[in-house]
Amino acid sequence: MLLTNQRLDKLAAARVDFKARGMFQPRFPEDVDPDPPPLHIGDDDNDDDDGGGVDEEVVGDVYLAQNPIRNLPLNGANVGAYLAVPQLQDLISRFLYQQSNTDCDFP
């Protein structure tokens, strides 16, 4: 019950945040804001044109699965058999060789 209340509080906070940012589409008449914020049409200074790489540090979060997969094989031959790719160990060896020998031309 505490977890449910906590999640409902987070949903309510998200809704307030979305309304403040103008990202909320009301479904009911009581949700309509009588004075919507003005639209900034023609403001080209802040357009994201994907003009290349990012010079400053990018901060982000990555969340991995909470439950690991159990009983997976640990070596290339067994992983290849598990995935039904019998040549996987050879492919891994070739990949690692190419990565460590970048001065050679490979077909």
TIDREN-247402 format. One record per residue (C-alpha): residue in three letters; residue number from 1; x, y, z. Coordinates in Angstrom, 2 decimals, padded with zeros to 5 digits. Each point is the difference from the previous one (the first is absolute). Example, Ala and Ser with C-alpha at 12.3 -4.5 7.8 and 13.67 -1.06 7.14 Angstrom:
<rec resn="ALA" resi="1" xx="012.30" yy="-004.50" zz="007.80"/>
<rec resn="SER" resi="2" xx="001.37" yy="003.44" zz="-000.66"/>
This chain:
<rec resn="MET" resi="1" xx="000.00" yy="000.00" zz="000.00"/>
<rec resn="LEU" resi="2" xx="002.88" yy="002.36" zz="000.75"/>
<rec resn="LEU" resi="3" xx="001.55" yy="-000.81" zz="-003.36"/>
<rec resn="THR" resi="4" xx="-003.29" yy="000.76" zz="-001.76"/>
<rec resn="ASN" resi="5" xx="-000.27" yy="003.36" zz="001.77"/>
<rec resn="GLN" resi="6" xx="003.60" yy="000.80" zz="-000.87"/>
<rec resn="ARG" resi="7" xx="-000.63" yy="-000.75" zz="-003.67"/>
<rec resn="LEU" resi="8" xx="-003.18" yy="002.07" zz="-000.03"/>
<rec resn="ASP" resi="9" xx="001.93" yy="002.93" zz="001.50"/>
<rec resn="LYS" resi="10" xx="002.65" yy="-000.35" zz="-002.71"/>
<rec resn="LEU" resi="11" xx="-002.69" yy="-000.06" zz="-002.70"/>
<rec resn="ALA" resi="12" xx="-001.60" yy="003.13" zz="001.45"/>
<rec resn="ALA" resi="13" xx="003.37" yy="001.75" zz="000.09"/>
<rec resn="ALA" resi="14" xx="000.71" yy="-001.02" zz="-003.59"/>
<rec resn="ARG" resi="15" xx="-003.39" yy="001.33" zz="-001.07"/>
<rec resn="VAL" resi="16" xx="000.72" yy="003.38" zz="001.61"/>
<rec resn="ASP" resi="17" xx="003.41" yy="000.08" zz="-001.65"/>
<rec resn="PHE" resi="18" xx="-001.46" yy="-000.89" zz="-003.41"/>
<rec resn="LYS" resi="19" xx="-002.63" yy="002.72" zz="000.34"/>
<rec resn="ALA" resi="20" xx="002.69" yy="002.55" zz="000.90"/>
<rec resn="ARG" resi="21" xx="002.04" yy="-000.98" zz="-003.08"/>
<rec resn="GLY" resi="22" xx="-003.02" yy="000.05" zz="-002.31"/>
<rec resn="MET" resi="23" xx="000.25" yy="-003.74" zz="-000.71"/>
<rec resn="PHE" resi="24" xx="-003.34" yy="-000.97" zz="001.50"/>
<rec resn="GLN" resi="25" xx="-002.99" yy="-000.63" zz="-002.26"/>
<rec resn="PRO" resi="26" xx="-003.16" yy="000.30" zz="002.15"/>
<rec resn="ARG" resi="27" xx="-002.61" yy="-002.74" zz="-000.27"/>
<rec resn="PHE" resi="28" xx="-002.61" yy="001.60" zz="002.22"/>
<rec resn="PRO" resi="29" xx="-001.42" yy="003.56" zz="000.04"/>
<rec resn="GLU" resi="30" xx="001.21" yy="000.65" zz="003.55"/>
<rec resn="ASP" resi="31" xx="003.58" yy="-000.57" zz="-001.18"/>
<rec resn="VAL" resi="32" xx="-000.11" yy="002.82" zz="-002.56"/>
<rec resn="ASP" resi="33" xx="002.10" yy="003.02" zz="000.97"/>
<rec resn="PRO" resi="34" xx="-002.01" yy="003.20" zz="-000.66"/>
<rec resn="ASP" resi="35" xx="003.18" yy="001.98" zz="-000.79"/>
<rec resn="PRO" resi="36" xx="002.30" yy="-002.20" zz="-002.11"/>
<rec resn="PRO" resi="37" xx="003.62" yy="001.16" zz="-000.34"/>
<rec resn="PRO" resi="38" xx="000.84" yy="001.89" zz="-003.21"/>
<rec resn="LEU" resi="39" xx="001.54" yy="-001.96" zz="-002.85"/>
<rec resn="HIS" resi="40" xx="003.46" yy="001.00" zz="-001.19"/>
<rec resn="ILE" resi="41" xx="-000.44" yy="-000.36" zz="-003.76"/>
<rec resn="GLY" resi="42" xx="002.97" yy="000.85" zz="-002.16"/>
<rec resn="ASP" resi="43" xx="002.57" yy="-000.27" zz="002.78"/>
<rec resn="ASP" resi="44" xx="002.78" yy="-001.59" zz="-002.08"/>
<rec resn="ASP" resi="45" xx="002.81" yy="000.75" zz="002.45"/>
<rec resn="ASN" resi="46" xx="-000.75" yy="-003.05" zz="002.14"/>
<rec resn="ASP" resi="47" xx="-000.65" yy="-002.54" zz="-002.76"/>
<rec resn="ASP" resi="48" xx="001.87" yy="-003.25" zz="000.32"/>
<rec resn="ASP" resi="49" xx="001.43" yy="-000.50" zz="-003.47"/>
<rec resn="ASP" resi="50" xx="002.36" yy="-002.85" zz="000.92"/>
<rec resn="GLY" resi="51" xx="002.93" yy="002.12" zz="-001.04"/>
<rec resn="GLY" resi="52" xx="002.67" yy="-002.47" zz="000.98"/>
<rec resn="GLY" resi="53" xx="001.66" yy="-001.39" zz="003.07"/>
<rec resn="VAL" resi="54" xx="-000.45" yy="001.18" zz="003.55"/>
<rec resn="ASP" resi="55" xx="002.95" yy="001.83" zz="001.52"/>
<rec resn="GLU" resi="56" xx="-001.13" yy="000.04" zz="003.61"/>
<rec resn="GLU" resi="57" xx="-000.33" yy="-003.00" zz="002.28"/>
<rec resn="VAL" resi="58" xx="-003.21" yy="-001.98" zz="-000.43"/>
<rec resn="VAL" resi="59" xx="-001.54" yy="-001.26" zz="003.21"/>
<rec resn="GLY" resi="60" xx="-002.42" yy="-002.90" zz="-000.25"/>
<rec resn="ASP" resi="61" xx="-001.28" yy="-002.96" zz="001.91"/>
<rec resn="VAL" resi="62" xx="-000.12" yy="-003.60" zz="-001.19"/>
<rec resn="TYR" resi="63" xx="-002.16" yy="-002.46" zz="001.87"/>
<rec resn="LEU" resi="64" xx="000.72" yy="-003.66" zz="-000.58"/>
<rec resn="ALA" resi="65" xx="-002.31" yy="-002.92" zz="000.63"/>
<rec resn="GLN" resi="66" xx="-000.53" yy="-000.65" zz="003.69"/>
<rec resn="ASN" resi="67" xx="000.00" yy="-003.81" zz="-000.37"/>
<rec resn="PRO" resi="68" xx="002.95" yy="-001.64" zz="-001.73"/>
<rec resn="ILE" resi="69" xx="-000.59" yy="-002.90" zz="-002.34"/>
<rec resn="ARG" resi="70" xx="001.11" yy="-003.19" zz="001.72"/>
<rec resn="ASN" resi="71" xx="001.94" yy="-002.99" zz="-001.37"/>
<rec resn="LEU" resi="72" xx="001.43" yy="001.64" zz="-003.12"/>
<rec resn="PRO" resi="73" xx="003.18" yy="-001.55" zz="-001.43"/>
<rec resn="LEU" resi="74" xx="003.24" yy="001.89" zz="000.56"/>
<rec resn="ASN" resi="75" xx="002.22" yy="-000.90" zz="-002.97"/>
<rec resn="GLY" resi="76" xx="-000.39" yy="000.68" zz="-003.72"/>
<rec resn="ALA" resi="77" xx="-000.61" yy="-003.58" zz="-001.12"/>
<rec resn="ASN" resi="78" xx="-002.74" yy="-000.61" zz="002.57"/>
<rec resn="VAL" resi="79" xx="-001.63" yy="003.38" zz="-000.64"/>
<rec resn="GLY" resi="80" xx="000.00" yy="-000.83" zz="-003.72"/>
<rec resn="ALA" resi="81" xx="-001.71" yy="-003.31" zz="000.70"/>
<rec resn="TYR" resi="82" xx="-002.51" yy="001.72" zz="002.33"/>
<rec resn="LEU" resi="83" xx="-000.84" yy="002.63" zz="-002.67"/>
<rec resn="ALA" resi="84" xx="000.10" yy="-002.53" zz="-002.88"/>
<rec resn="VAL" resi="85" xx="002.94" yy="001.80" zz="-001.65"/>
<rec resn="PRO" resi="86" xx="002.69" yy="-002.70" zz="-000.25"/>
<rec resn="GLN" resi="87" xx="002.63" yy="002.33" zz="-001.54"/>
<rec resn="LEU" resi="88" xx="-000.31" yy="002.59" zz="002.80"/>
<rec resn="GLN" resi="89" xx="003.35" yy="-000.83" zz="001.62"/>
<rec resn="ASP" resi="90" xx="001.77" yy="000.43" zz="-003.36"/>
<rec resn="LEU" resi="91" xx="-001.84" yy="003.29" zz="-000.62"/>
<rec resn="ILE" resi="92" xx="001.01" yy="001.30" zz="003.44"/>
<rec resn="SER" resi="93" xx="003.64" yy="-000.97" zz="-000.64"/>
<rec resn="ARG" resi="94" xx="000.00" yy="001.78" zz="-003.38"/>
<rec resn="PHE" resi="95" xx="-001.62" yy="003.10" zz="001.49"/>
<rec resn="LEU" resi="96" xx="002.56" yy="000.20" zz="002.81"/>
<rec resn="TYR" resi="97" xx="002.87" yy="-000.54" zz="-002.44"/>
<rec resn="GLN" resi="98" xx="-001.27" yy="002.78" zz="-002.29"/>
<rec resn="GLN" resi="99" xx="-000.43" yy="002.35" zz="002.96"/>
<rec resn="SER" resi="100" xx="003.54" yy="-000.57" zz="001.20"/>
<rec resn="ASN" resi="101" xx="001.55" yy="000.16" zz="-003.53"/>
<rec resn="THR" resi="102" xx="-001.47" yy="003.15" zz="-001.48"/>
<rec resn="ASP" resi="103" xx="002.95" yy="000.52" zz="-002.38"/>
<rec resn="CYS" resi="104" xx="-000.89" yy="-003.09" zz="-002.11"/>
<rec resn="ASP" resi="105" xx="-002.55" yy="-000.08" zz="-002.84"/>
<rec resn="PHE" resi="106" xx="-002.69" yy="-002.60" zz="000.50"/>
<rec resn="PRO" resi="107" xx="-002.48" yy="-001.22" zz="-002.59"/>
